[in-house]
């Protein structure tokens, strides 16, 4: 199942360290089948407040996503981002192609509906 590295970055301090991070990150993704799905852009907000820059990187599976994040190549550039921005980052599995919204409900609750 696909997996994703997701980050919402705020207070990004653009300068030489962030430029260096951006120049080097693509090479860290390639060995693990990673690719940018979302990389910034202005969201068309429909509900609620939003601040920050959304980044989503897709991987073939969680094993590849974890291996990328832990790789020496990525760990070498990670401080360039973390020391020059705030935010949250995490790995998460995607949903299978046949996923239904109700699949997240426990059977007892689903039976009540």
C-alpha positions in Angstrom: 0.0 0.0 0.0 1.3 3.5 -0.8 2.7 5.7 1.9 3.2 9.4 2.2 5.6 11.8 3.9 3.5 14.8 4.8 4.7 18.1 6.1 3.0 21.4 6.9 5.7 24.0 7.2 5.3 27.4 8.7 7.7 30.3 9.1 10.0 29.1 6.4 13.1 31.3 6.4 14.2 31.2 2.8 17.9 31.6 2.4 21.0 29.5 1.4 20.3 26.5 3.7 16.7 26.0 2.4 17.9 26.5 -1.2 20.6 23.8 -0.6 17.9 21.5 0.9 15.7 21.9 -2.1 18.6 21.3 -4.5 19.5 18.0 -2.8 16.2 16.5 -1.7 15.3 15.0 -5.2 18.4 12.8 -5.2 17.4 11.4 -1.7 13.9 10.4 -3.0 15.0 8.6 -6.2 16.4 5.4 -4.5 13.2 4.9 -2.6 10.7 5.6 -5.4 9.6 8.8 -3.8 8.0 11.6 -5.7 6.4 14.9 -4.9 2.6 14.7 -5.0 2.1 18.2 -3.5 4.8 20.8 -3.1 3.4 24.1 -1.9 1.1 26.1 -4.0 -1.8 28.3 -2.9 -4.7 26.2 -1.7 -8.3 27.1 -2.6 -9.6 27.1 0.9 -13.1 25.9 1.3 -13.5 25.6 5.0 -11.6 26.7 8.1 -8.2 28.5 8.5 -5.1 27.3 6.8 -1.5 28.5 7.3 1.7 27.0 6.1 3.0 25.2 3.1 1.8 21.7 2.4 4.2 19.1 1.1 3.2 15.5 0.3 5.7 13.0 -1.0 4.4 9.6 -2.2 6.3 6.3 -1.8 5.5 2.8 -3.0 5.0 1.6 0.6 5.7 2.4 4.3 9.0 0.5 4.2 10.3 2.7 1.5 9.1 5.9 3.2 10.8 4.9 6.5 14.0 3.9 4.7 14.1 7.3 2.9 13.6 9.3 6.1 16.3 7.3 7.9 18.7 7.3 5.0 22.1 8.9 5.5 21.5 11.1 2.4 18.2 12.5 3.8 19.5 12.8 7.4 22.4 14.8 6.1 20.1 17.5 4.7 17.3 17.4 7.2 18.8 20.0 9.5 18.8 22.5 6.6 15.0 22.4 6.8 14.4 21.9 10.5 16.7 24.7 11.5 15.1 27.1 9.0 11.3 26.4 9.3 8.7 25.4 11.8 5.9 22.8 11.3 4.9 19.2 11.6 6.0 16.2 9.5 4.9 12.6 9.6 4.6 9.4 7.6 1.2 7.8 6.9 -0.2 4.9 4.9 -2.5 5.6 2.0 -5.9 3.9 1.5 -6.4 1.0 -0.8 -8.2 1.7 -4.0 -11.4 0.0 -2.8 -11.6 2.0 0.5 -15.0 3.2 1.6 -15.5 5.9 4.2 -17.3 3.5 6.5 -14.2 1.2 6.6 -12.8 3.2 9.5 -15.8 2.4 11.7 -15.7 -0.4 14.2 -18.1 -3.2 13.3 -20.3 -2.6 16.4 -20.8 1.1 15.4 -21.4 0.2 11.8 -24.1 -2.3 12.8 -25.9 0.5 14.6 -26.3 2.7 11.5 
